[in-house]
Amino acid sequence: MILAKFLAKQLRKPSGLFGKYLLTRALNKANKVMNDAVLHLVQVKSDDRILEIGFGGGDLLTRIAGQLESGVITGVDFSFDMVEIGRKRFQSFIDTGKLELHCADADSLPFDVNSFNKICTVNTIYFWPDVNKVLTSMISVLDSKGLVIICFSTKETMDSIGKITRHGFNKYSVEEVQQFLEKAGFINLRVVPGKNDHGEFVSIVAEKF
């Protein structure tokens, strides 16, 4: 029980030596299939302005950065330790201007309106205190016709994982997340199913009106 609570807390907000040097690598490995799916759906263009919310170990960030020329990928995480280690590990991308990292909450994104043409996030929705508030913040900083991609494991998959997801995880059905997106004002929703070692996951792609 104690171990499960510790791991759940770290997954929500990685911190300390465990978060910086062990969990980041574990996250990159565990999220690879989901990151692959999102990378395919993002369809990176060389001049894109992309935001990733909750970048964790940075696998998706750096893969996107490697495809950019004049564009930029911005990563936001509310764990200061993730931002700090990311700035050390990905300094080469930062130096070229292809990558920016910020420590901030998803429900109060510190960017001007219409700053991005694409937003993506993988395995973070479970930890948002207020999904509606986060989506409102997203839609504010997204361009008209811009895309948002939310990738997450289904409620059934999360329930099957075991003790860890019983602590601090908010689990949602596909229908619930679709309703959240529609309420926030997103349109043209489509659901792309996927499967990894843990079970089924989905990527929901939506567009700002």
Buried (B, 14 or more C-beta within 10 A) or exposed (E): EEEBBEBBBBBBBBBEEBBBEEBBEBBBEBBBBBBBBBBEBBEBBEEBBBBBBBBBBBBBBBBBBEBBEEBBBBBBBBBEBBBBBBBEBBEEBBEEEBBBBBBBBBBEBEBEEBBBBBBBBBBBBBBBEEBEBBBBBBBBBBBEEBBBBBBBBBBEBBBEEEEBBBBBBBBBEBEBBBBBBEEBEBEEBEEBEBEBEBBBBBBBBBBBE
